[in-house]
Amino acid sequence: MKYAESKVRELCAERGLDWDAMTEDERLYFIDDIVHEDHEGNRAY
């Protein structure tokens, strides 16, 4: 679990986002986007 958390934080940082500052909805949207980015292309943040 700690590995997954560190990877999510790393992905956020790469996109100029702060996981800790994000709302629950923003986090869910971010994770959904990461899961589907190979299928739909990257969304702009």
N, C-alpha and C positions, 0 to 999 in steps of 0.2 A: 504494500500500500504506500509506503514511504517513497518507493521508486516512482510509482505512478504520480504521486503528488509533486515530486521534484520535476518530472517531465512536463506536467501541466504548467507549473510555474515557469519553466524554461520556455515553453511555447508561448506563453503570455508575454514574457519579456522580449522575445524575438519580434513580437507584434506591437511592442510599446504599451502593453497592458499590465496592470497590477492585479493579480488574482485576489489579493486581500482587500482591495478597494472595490471589487466588483460586487454587484448585487447577486442574489441567487438566480434571478432571471438571466442576467448577463452571463453568469457562469454556465448555465444550462445551454444558452444560445452558443456560447463559445465551444463547449464540448460537442454539441450537435454539429457545429460547423467543422470541427476537426475530424469527427467521425466520417462526415460526408464529403470532405473536400476533394477527394480523389474522383468522386462521381459528379460533382456539381461545379467544380472550380472554386477558387478562393473568393470569399466575400471580402469586400474592403472593410477595414476597421478604422 
